[in-house]
Amino acid sequence: MVPGAKASPLLSGLSSRENLTNRRKDAEQMKVEQSTGAASSVSGHWREVDWRSVTGEVRRLQVRIVKAVETGRWGKVKALQRLLTTSRSGKLLAVRRVTENQGRKTPGVDGESWDTPEKKMAAVGTLRGRGYRPLPLRRIYIPKPNGKRRPLGIPTMKDRAMQALHLLALDPVAETTADENSYGFRQKRRCADAVDGCAIALRRPGSSQWILEGDIRGCFDNISHDWLLAHVPMDRAILRKWPKAGYMEKQVLHATEEGTPQGGIISPVLANLALDGLDRCLRERYPLRGKGSDRGRKAGVHLVRYADDFIVTGKTKELLEHEVKPLVGSFLRERGLELSAEKTKITHIEEGFDFLGQNVRRYSHGKLWVKPSKKNIHTFSEKVRTLVKKSQNAPAWRLATELNRMTRGWALYHRHVKSTRIFSSVDCAIFKALWRWALRRHPRKGKRWLMRGTSHAAEAARGASSAPDGSRMEPRWSCGCSMRLPCRSPSTPR
């Protein structure tokens, strides 16, 4: 056994062995239903589901939940959430979500995957709250940009579907009560909205000059379970089980006493609910309207948050250091969180700061420019070089396809900021990497042959691709650059 590991029974009441046995029985029951035709006779075939009708029914219930939240009728909210989580339409959408996303082929600790229409339809009948016990998560690690590893928990297919089902009922509440300047993991909001929010708060004449760059230490891993149970408006019997399910690593069960698992479908919304209210807390101390608005406008305090990354603006460094930072720290401590002393810092706008892969800075000519950050550019360039080196023996069309995918995504992410010159410099670096690749592929050929020849390597070096379907390497930066205004109203079902 690994030293320090806690191989104790699951907090849900059963041991991991008993939970796995029960889950296998459920899987055997699904197979019996499939073989006898029970699933098709009772619920119909998966391919025959009218998804437009199913989505419309769920949408109508979500609209009713939003209206009940806006009027403060929380008893009705609870009743509507229960109606949605027990409806067949909600269960169908939940199963559809977990079986059609990128992680649909990744199993949990039970090794089960719903890869056939019969299994999907049979799984709809297993999504019941009574007797439900989640299994531990399968722990894996993914690399971080700083060289460390980020822990990631993979739930079983049934646990993912149960989270997706209850997320359908929780998401309307979260969207309605969310902070105005919160952008992460929300519908119809994205990173570009958060970056534009920073630019709008800092580019105006007389705007704040100092920025508090906030970094929360292990946000997902340290959220208080007691706070979630007391404040998250959903079925507490279900919510109590997910964070306490634990995780399996090297065949050893580890208990979880705090935090939400990174990798769960509902975890980002739970983290957002824990951090929502920070904007209102700052606005109560520094109001922009009504009583005390003069002091609020002089302070120039504005918050922009994307998930657990946020910045707070202020007129002076002392204001952020002695008033705003302690206020934020007090807000986080109630939720079991704290600011990272190493990464949280206060920066002047003329020095610039990095936020979501962009650099925001006011230059000597007085203009505020948003550009791709140097760290982001370096990371992308290294990925391109690594891909080219690994593709030494790969066909040119395959290398061009991968480069198209990488450059298209990176360029579309940065197209809303001032990035034309950076696109040109990165384009030049990509050409040099491809040129060296072509020289290694044909060491006995001259440079004129590589530029004028018709071989696959030459076409890849010139930025073209002779793929089997006739496709060619796309112009990497043809998407253009444009600024856009962020959305300001909550994205709620209407």
BELSULHU-V399640 format. One record per pair of residues at least 6 apart in sequence whose ideal C-beta (glycine too) atoms are under 7 Angstrom apart, sorted by the first residue. I is the first residue (numbers start at 1). J is the second residue. D is the distance in whole Angstrom. If there is no record, write none. Layout:
i-><I/I>
j-><J/J>
d-><D/D>
//
This chain:
i-><1/1/2/2/5/5/6/6/7/7/8/9/10/10/10/10/10/11/11/12/12/12/12/12/14/16/16/19/19/20/20/23/23/26/27/30/30/30/30/33/33/34/34/39/39/39/43/43/43/45/45/46/46/46/47/49/54/54/54/55/57/58/58/58/58/58/59/61/61/61/62/62/63/63/64/65/65/65/65/65/65/66/66/66/66/68/68/68/69/69/69/69/70/74/77/77/81/81/84/84/84/85/85/85/90/90/91/91/91/92/93/94/94/94/94/94/95/95/95/95/97/98/98/98/98/98/99/99/105/106/107/108/108/108/108/108/108/108/109/109/109/109/109/110/110/112/112/113/114/114/114/123/126/127/127/127/129/129/132/132/133/134/134/134/134/135/135/135/136/136/136/136/136/137/137/137/137/137/137/137/138/138/139/139/139/139/139/140/140/141/141/141/141/142/142/142/143/144/145/151/152/152/153/153/153/153/153/154/155/160/163/163/163/164/166/166/166/166/167/167/167/169/170/170/171/172/172/173/174/174/174/175/175/175/175/175/176/176/177/178/178/178/178/179/179/179/179/179/180/180/181/181/181/181/181/182/182/182/183/183/183/183/183/184/184/184/184/185/185/185/185/186/187/188/188/189/189/191/191/192/192/193/193/194/194/194/195/195/195/195/195/196/196/196/196/197/197/198/198/198/198/199/199/199/201/201/201/201/202/202/202/202/202/203/207/208/208/208/208/208/209/209/209/210/210/210/210/210/210/211/211/211/211/211/212/212/212/212/212/212/212/213/213/213/213/213/214/214/214/214/214/214/215/215/215/215/216/216/216/216/216/217/217/217/219/219/219/220/220/220/220/220/221/222/222/222/222/223/223/223/223/223/223/223/223/224/224/224/225/225/227/227/227/227/228/228/228/229/229/229/232/232/232/242/243/243/243/244/246/246/246/246/247/247/258/260/260/260/261/268/271/271/274/275/275/278/278/278/278/279/281/281/282/282/282/285/286/286/286/286/287/287/288/288/298/299/299/299/300/300/300/301/301/301/301/302/303/303/304/304/306/309/311/312/312/312/314/314/317/320/321/328/329/329/332/332/347/349/349/350/352/352/352/353/354/354/357/357/357/358/358/358/358/358/359/359/360/361/362/363/369/370/370/371/371/371/371/372/372/372/372/377/377/380/381/381/383/384/384/384/385/387/387/388/388/388/391/392/395/396/396/396/396/396/396/397/397/397/397/397/399/400/400/400/400/401/401/403/404/404/407/408/411/411/411/411/412/415/415/415/415/416/416/416/419/420/423/427/427/430/431/434/434/435/438/438/438/438/438/441/442/442/450/450/451/451/456/459/459/463/464/464/465/465/465>
j-><7/252/250/252/252/254/254/255/252/253/255/15/16/19/136/245/246/244/255/133/134/241/244/245/133/136/253/133/135/110/135/110/135/126/112/119/122/123/126/39/122/118/122/118/121/122/121/124/125/117/121/117/120/121/117/92/89/92/93/93/89/84/89/90/93/168/493/80/83/84/172/493/493/494/80/77/80/81/169/172/173/172/176/492/493/76/77/80/77/173/176/177/176/233/173/233/169/234/90/168/169/165/166/169/165/168/124/127/165/124/168/127/161/164/165/168/120/123/124/161/164/104/157/160/161/164/114/120/113/154/113/135/138/154/155/156/157/159/135/136/138/156/248/135/156/156/157/157/120/123/157/161/158/161/162/165/235/238/162/238/241/159/241/242/245/156/159/245/245/246/247/248/253/153/154/155/245/247/261/263/154/248/151/153/247/248/249/152/154/149/150/151/152/149/150/152/149/150/379/262/262/263/247/261/262/263/264/263/264/265/264/265/266/265/234/235/238/266/265/266/269/234/234/269/269/492/493/233/269/272/273/186/187/490/491/492/490/492/276/186/272/276/490/276/278/279/280/305/279/488/197/279/303/304/305/272/276/305/189/193/194/305/306/272/305/306/307/268/269/272/307/491/491/487/491/487/491/306/356/416/484/486/487/304/306/356/355/356/358/370/417/483/484/485/486/304/486/304/311/355/360/360/368/370/207/302/304/313/208/313/349/360/368/368/300/300/302/313/314/315/315/348/349/314/316/317/320/346/348/311/313/347/349/353/311/312/314/320/324/325/346/311/344/345/347/353/310/311/312/328/339/344/339/340/343/344/308/332/337/339/340/338/339/340/271/308/337/259/260/262/267/271/259/258/259/336/337/258/259/260/271/274/335/336/337/258/335/336/243/258/274/334/335/336/239/270/274/236/239/240/239/270/273/264/256/259/260/256/253/254/255/256/254/256/336/267/270/271/267/307/307/308/335/305/308/303/305/328/331/303/327/331/301/303/327/327/295/296/299/301/293/296/296/297/315/314/315/319/313/314/315/312/313/314/324/313/310/312/310/311/356/356/355/320/324/328/320/324/346/346/346/339/338/339/338/339/353/361/362/362/359/360/361/360/373/375/372/373/376/370/371/372/373/417/371/373/370/369/368/369/418/417/418/417/418/419/422/414/417/419/422/422/426/410/426/429/406/406/430/433/433/402/403/433/434/437/399/440/456/456/457/459/460/465/466/456/465/466/467/468/460/460/465/467/473/465/467/473/473/474/476/474/423/476/477/479/479/479/480/481/482/482/483/484/481/481/477/476/477/476/463/460/461/461/450/457/458/460/461/457/450/457/458/461/458/462/466/465/466/473/472/473/471/472/473>
d-><6/6/6/5/4/6/6/5/6/5/6/5/6/6/7/7/6/4/7/5/7/5/7/7/6/6/5/6/5/6/7/5/6/6/6/6/4/7/7/5/5/4/6/6/5/5/6/6/7/7/7/4/5/5/6/6/4/5/6/7/4/7/5/6/6/6/6/6/6/5/5/4/5/7/5/6/5/7/7/4/7/5/5/5/6/4/5/6/6/6/5/7/6/7/7/6/4/7/5/6/5/6/6/5/6/5/5/5/6/6/7/7/5/4/4/7/5/5/5/5/5/7/6/4/5/6/5/6/6/6/5/6/5/5/5/3/7/7/6/6/5/6/5/6/5/6/6/6/5/5/5/6/6/6/6/6/7/6/7/7/7/5/5/6/4/5/6/7/5/5/5/5/6/3/6/5/6/4/5/7/4/6/6/6/5/6/4/5/6/4/7/6/7/7/5/6/6/5/6/7/5/5/5/4/6/4/7/6/6/6/6/4/4/5/6/7/6/7/6/5/6/7/5/6/6/6/6/5/5/6/6/7/6/6/6/5/6/5/6/7/7/5/6/5/7/4/7/7/6/7/6/6/5/5/6/7/6/5/5/5/4/7/5/7/7/4/3/4/7/6/6/6/4/7/4/6/6/6/5/5/7/4/6/6/4/6/7/6/5/6/7/7/6/6/4/4/5/5/6/6/5/7/6/6/7/4/7/5/7/6/6/7/6/4/7/4/7/4/5/5/7/6/5/5/6/5/6/6/6/5/6/5/6/5/7/4/7/5/6/6/5/6/7/5/6/6/5/7/7/6/6/6/7/4/4/5/5/7/5/6/7/5/7/4/6/4/6/6/6/5/6/6/4/6/5/5/6/7/5/6/7/5/6/6/7/6/6/3/5/6/7/7/5/6/7/6/7/6/6/6/6/6/6/7/6/7/6/6/6/6/5/5/5/7/6/4/5/6/6/7/7/7/5/7/7/6/7/7/6/5/7/5/6/6/7/6/7/4/5/4/5/5/5/6/7/6/6/6/6/6/4/6/7/6/6/5/6/5/6/5/6/7/6/7/6/7/4/6/6/5/6/7/7/6/6/7/5/7/5/5/5/6/3/6/4/7/7/6/4/5/7/6/6/6/5/4/5/6/5/6/5/4/6/6/5/6/6/5/7/6/5/6/7/5/7/6/7/7/6/6/6/6/7/5/7/5/4/6/6/3/5/6/4/6/7/7/5/6/4/7/6/6/3/7/5/7/7/7/6/5/4/7/7/6/5/5/6/5/6/5/7/6/6/6/6/6/4/6/6/7/7/6/5/5/5/4/6/7/4/4/7/6/5/6/7/7/5/6/5/5/5/5/6/5/4>
//
